[in-house]
């Protein structure tokens, strides 16, 4: 179907509808016979408006490819900026170390900061611990859902990841990582759809969480967690993925993102 542009189309349709009404003899007639020309006029107005708005393009064009490309471009930008930031941090550390050789106050502060690096999460650690993996349920080949389930029931949510993280901290975890990224007290776990957003980077399932600590205590904390138990119940119902295993040695990396302070107080 082709649309004409401008106001001429709907005006022409309206004139035809009025003319049709005037040509009919004045007699009692059903309401629908009067309404049909008016509906036709309204349809002509609607088609003209749609054509004008579209401007020769599809109103429902699928923009997912452009969105996916935009996401990939932004990921590349983030990765490039992270590399540049890491290089600048190394340069600052090297210059500070160089100055510390001849400046006593800088040397003292550098020594004090070095003593806090491990507890602050800026050094890699290894030791006994527990690994937990959470994954979405596999899709059925015929595209149907399990009885009584919705799409939301078949994916890992922010609350599921947070439940595992909180349980491991409560179980005495000394250090932790998610997707091989060090987690600190200030780290925020967020989900966007079925992806995980952590320190500005996006990760897809399965989500791997590693914690250093007493394996028995960590596993007991997971068993005691209401949120973890609820997720494990869905593993049986909807085939969500849950793996938990203890190891004699696990490793969590050092925190490598920005350490810029947003607030601080002077110790007394």
Helices and strands as residue ranges (DSSP letters): H 8-23, H 31-54, H 64-100, H 104-120, E 125-135, G 151-154, H 158-170, E 175-178, E 181-182, E 190-192, E 195-198, E 201-204, E 207-212, H 215-224, H 226-238, E 241-252
